[in-house]
Amino acid sequence: MSSDLAAKSCRANEGKVAALNDQQIAVLLKQIPGWELADKTITRQFKFKNYYETMAFVNATAWISHREDHHPDLAVGYNQCRVTYSTHSVGGLSENDFICAPKLKRS
């Protein structure tokens, strides 16, 4: 199912879209295994063998974020990266967060 979300592209919200409600979030969260709901965000911890692999993931995430024009918060350490999505313009989660999440993969 996450491939359906990953096949979509983000849309500009520009304040025209309301935050997703709890029921919508629950349905979409089931489609992105490994992601957790935390205080109006979705988050996931990615682990790697070393700093080089971590930074390769960070750079790939930056490229995807630029292409989708939707940017997560990243917390980067030597062999891990926590990615957190939310949509600031709606004050919570939007479909864009759930579209971007499955695009991030650890190879």
SVG drawing of the C-alpha trace seen along z (x, -y; Angstrom):
<svg xmlns="http://www.w3.org/2000/svg" viewBox="-12 -30 44 32">
<polyline fill="none" stroke="black" stroke-width="0.4" points="0.0,0.0 2.8,-2.4 3.8,-2.2 0.5,-3.9 1.4,-6.8 5.0,-6.8 3.7,-7.0 2.0,-10.3 3.5,-13.8 3.1,-16.4 0.7,-19.3 1.2,-22.9 -1.0,-23.5 -0.6,-27.2 -3.1,-27.3 -5.9,-25.9 -5.8,-22.4 -6.9,-21.5 -4.8,-19.2 -5.8,-15.5 -8.2,-14.3 -7.4,-11.3 -9.3,-8.8 -7.5,-9.9 -4.2,-9.7 -4.9,-6.2 -5.8,-5.0 -2.6,-6.5 -0.3,-5.4 -1.2,-1.8 0.2,-2.3 3.7,-3.3 5.2,-0.6 7.9,-1.6 6.6,-5.2 5.1,-6.3 2.7,-9.0 4.1,-11.5 2.5,-14.8 1.0,-15.9 4.0,-14.4 5.1,-11.1 8.6,-10.0 11.0,-7.2 14.5,-6.3 16.8,-5.0 20.0,-3.1 23.2,-2.7 26.6,-1.0 28.6,-4.2 28.7,-7.9 29.2,-7.6 26.0,-5.6 24.1,-8.0 25.2,-11.0 24.3,-9.3 20.8,-8.8 20.6,-12.4 21.7,-13.6 19.1,-11.3 16.5,-12.7 17.4,-16.2 17.1,-15.4 13.6,-13.9 12.6,-16.8 13.7,-19.3 11.9,-17.4 8.7,-17.2 9.0,-20.7 8.2,-19.2 10.9,-19.1 11.2,-17.0 13.1,-17.8 16.2,-15.6 18.2,-14.7 21.5,-13.2 24.1,-11.2 27.0,-9.0 25.0,-6.0 21.4,-7.1 19.0,-9.7 15.5,-10.5 13.1,-11.9 10.1,-13.8 7.3,-15.0 4.6,-17.5 3.0,-20.3 3.6,-23.6 1.1,-25.5 -1.7,-23.3 -0.5,-22.9 -0.4,-19.1 -0.3,-16.4 -1.2,-16.6 -1.3,-14.0 2.1,-15.4 3.7,-13.9 2.4,-10.5 3.4,-10.8 7.0,-11.6 7.5,-9.1 7.5,-5.9 9.9,-7.5 12.6,-7.4 14.3,-4.0 17.4,-2.6 19.3,-0.7"/>
</svg>
